[in-house]
């Protein structure tokens, strides 16, 4: 298992790597700038980390892409995992062993990570089994809805206390608080997402419904940064207790967030049946389901010795040794 280098690129001729070649070239070119910038300041990653498993003489077996999910580096994500045809010659057990070794190596290399996130299709039983074997636990199931939004101009009037606001640095704290309230507690803790992280992972148009009386965001449609899919993705968040917004207010929110896109994918929690029925009533078709899985990383830290404290303890302990002058004690009455 080695990090990807420039001389590895000509070896990746297997068809399973073809769609990743531009991303891999970018990752190789940005390795040096990434290390330099990380040593200077906390910032969003320029490119993913790439691990390559290969067999001599220079025969690639598998490849894994991972990336920091936040600026602090406390949470990482498994982005892609590919196995070449050569790994299949070792049988299903051999392929699973190679992928498991890639995951373990990626986790070991991320020294500052406290948690890892991965997603897998509910139909990919092999990937789900591999992630469970490596300590990942399912935390959330999401449905991906394919939608062709209507671009006709609508003159819907929002309630007097609600305003449609674009996501920007001035009001990002309101969107962050909304997502913190709508997210499961365990997933929220593992993601360790800050306001800057939310802005890094969003692109325009991302909008929120803002309650001017309570000074809080009650619903939001955040357009996610481009990932492995060709279609833009919207993540819909509704504050608990505001499900009555299902209808014209949320439809207006989604349509404005879709922008000029002909088709978009909308993410929604599987367990929210009421929202699922409403999304289906808008003409959305379920594209598939994904499981969000996560695991914590526990590392044993060697105790650090404090020289000054050691000297003080040694001085006190030395006075208590036999043959030393006894320490005076106060007399009672």
N, C-alpha and C positions, 0 to 999 in steps of 0.2 A: 504494500500500500504506500504510494508516494503521491505528493502533490503534483498536479499537472504542470508540466513545463513545455516550453515551445517545441522542443524536439519530439514530444509525444503526439502533436497534432497530425503529422502525416501517417501515424500508425492507426488512427481512428477511422478506418475504412468500413467498418461494419455498418450496415444500413440503420441500425438502432441509434447511431450517433448523428445521423445526417442533419436532423433538425436542430441539433444543439451546437453545430460547428460555429455559427456566428457568436453565440454566447461564450463558447469556450475560447475563441480567439480574443474576445474582449477581456475575459478573465485573465488570460496570460499577459496581455499588454498592460493591464492595470495592476499587476501584482506589486511592482515596486512603488508606484504612487500610493497604493492602498496602505502599504506598511508605513510609508513616510507620513501620510495624513493621520493615520491612527495614532502615531506617536506624538502628534501635535495637539489634536483636539478630538472631542467626541462628535461624530458626524455620521450621516447615513452611509452605508457601504456602497462603493462604486461598482463592485462586481462580486459574484459568489465565489466561495472557496470550492475547489474541485479536487477530489481524490480519485486516483486511478489505481485499479488493481490489474496487474498484468503478469503473464507467465513468460519466462525466458523461452525462446529468444524474442523478446519484445512483442508479445501477443496480448493485446488488451482483453481483459475478461469482464470488467465492470467499471462503472463510473458513478460517482455520487456528487451532487451539487448541494451545498449548504450555504446559509447566509445568516448574518445577524438580523434579528427582528427589531432590535432597539439600539439606540446610540450607546447605551452603557455596556452592551454586550452580554447582559445577564440572560437573554433569551435568544436561542438560535432556532432555525427552521430547516428541515429537510425539504429541499425543493424538487430534486429529480434523482431517480435511481434507475440506471440502465444496465442490462446484462447482455453481453455479446453472444453471438452464436457459439463462440468457442467455449463459453462457460456451460452451455447446454450439453456439451459432450461429456461433462462430468455427471450428468443426470440432475434430477430435480434437487436432490439433497446437496449436491455440489454447488449448484447455483444459489441455493438458499444460504449455504455456508459463506460464499463469497460476499453476498449482499449483507449478511450479518456482520462479517468482518469489516466491511466498509462503514457500516453504521457505528460500530464500536470505535473504530479508529477516528472517525469524525468527532465523536463525543469526547474522546480522550485528548484530541488536539485543541479543543476549545477550552482553554484553561479557565477563562473567566465566566463561563456559562453556568447558570444555576438551573436552567430548564431548557427543554427542547420541545418543539412543536412539529407535528407532521399531519398531513391529511391523506386520506386514501378513499377510493370509491368503495361503497358498500358491496359492490360486486367483485372486488379484487380480494378474494379470500387469502391468497398467498401473501400479499402485501400486509394485510391486517394481521395475519399470523406472525409474520416477521417482526412487525412493530411490537406486538404483544410480547414476543420472545425477548425483545431488547428493553422491556420495561415500560413501554408506552401504554397508557390507559385511555380509553375513549371518554371524552368529556362533553362532546356535543355532536349532534347529527344535523346536517344542514341540507336543505333541498335547493338545487339550482333550477331556477325557473327561466326559461327562454321567453323573451317578450319582444314583440314588435310594437313599440309605442306609437300612438297617434300623435302626429305633429301639428294637428289643428290647434289654433289659438282658442283657449277657453277663457271665458270671463267669469270664473268662479270667484265668489267672495268668501274669504276666510273669516272665521269668527273675529270679532273686534279685538280680542286680546292676543291673537296669533299673528306672527309676521314670518314671511318667508325670507330667510337670510342666507347668503352664500358663506361657506366656510372660509375663514381667513385667520390670520394670526391673532387678530384682536378678539375674536369670539371663539377661538379653538377650545378654550377651557370649558365652554358650555357644551360643546359636542363631546369632549372627553368625559365630562361628568355624566352625560346621557349614556354613553357606552359603558361606563363603569356600573351604572345602575341596571342596565339591561343585560349584562354579561353574567354568566355563572361565576360564583365567588372563586372557585378553585382555578378556573381558566383565567380569571382576571389577575389572580396572584401570580400565576406562572408566566403570563405574557409580560407583566411588569412594564406596561405601556405608559409613557409619559406624553405630555402635550406635543412636544417636538416630534416624538415618534409617530403620533397620529397624523401630523402634517406631512411627515416624510412618506407615509404610506397612502396618502390621498392625492387625487388630482381633480382638476376642475372639469365640469361643474359638480361640486358637492354642496348640498343644501341642507338646511335644518328649519324646522318649525319652532319658532321662539316665542315663549309666553312672556309678554312684556310685563304682566302683573307680577308673576313669580320670579321673573328674571332668570329663566332657565330654558334650555332646549328640551322639548317634549317628544320630538321625533326627528330623525335624520336619515338622509340617503347619501352615503359616502361612496364616491367613485374610487375604486381601488386602483393602485398602480398596476400597470400592465404586468401580467404574470405569464403562465404557460399557455393560456387560452387566447384564441384569436378575438373573442368578443369582449367588450368592456363589461366589468362586473360592478354591480351596485350592492352595497351592504345596507339593508334597511334595519334601523333600530327604533323601537318605540318604548318610551318610558313606561314602566309598570303603572297601571292605573289609568292609562290614556288610550286604551284599546278602542274607545269610542271614536277615535280619529279615523278608523277604518272607513273609507268612503272617499268623498271628494277631496278633503284636505291631503290625505296621503297619496291619492292618485295624482294630484297636482304636484306634490313633492317629487314623486317618481318621474313624472313626465319631464319636469324641468331638469332633473338630474341626468336624465337620459340624453339631453342635448339633441344633437343632430344625428345620433346613431340610429341606424335602421333596425338593429337588433341589440339587445343587452341581456345579460344574465343577472338575475336578482337572487341574492342569498337570503334564506329565511330558515329559522329554526323549525325542525320537523315537529317538535312537540306543540308548537303553536298552531293548533288545528283551525282556529277561527281565522287567523291570518292566511293560512294556506287556502282555505275555501275562498277568501276574498281575492287573493292573487289569481286564483283560477277563474274567478268571475270576470277578471279584467282581460281574459284571453291568454293568460300565460300557460305554457305547457311545461311540465316537469322534465328537465333535462337529465336528471340523475341525483343521487344522494352521495354526500361525502361525510366521512367521520373525521372530526378533529380530535387528534390524540396528542398526549403530552406526557412527559416524564420529568422528574426532578433529577438533578445531578448532585450527589453527595460526595465530597472529597475530604479525605483525611488531611488535616493541616498539622504539620509538625509544630510542637510548642516552641515559641520564640523566647529565648532567654534574655532577660534584661540585665546587663552587666552591673548597673548601679544597685538594683535590687539584690542581686547576688552578693555584692560586697557588703551591703547592710546586714543581710541574713548571716553571712559568714562572721561578721564582727560580733553580732549578738550570740551566735552559737559558740564562738570561741570563748566567751566569758562564762559560758555554762559548762565548759569542759572541766574534768577533774584537774586539780593542781593550780587552778586559777584563783585569784583573790575573790572571795565571795562578795556578791553584790549586797550593799547595805539595804536593810528593810526597815520601814518605819515602825516605831514601837506603838502599841496600842495604849489606851488609857490604863 
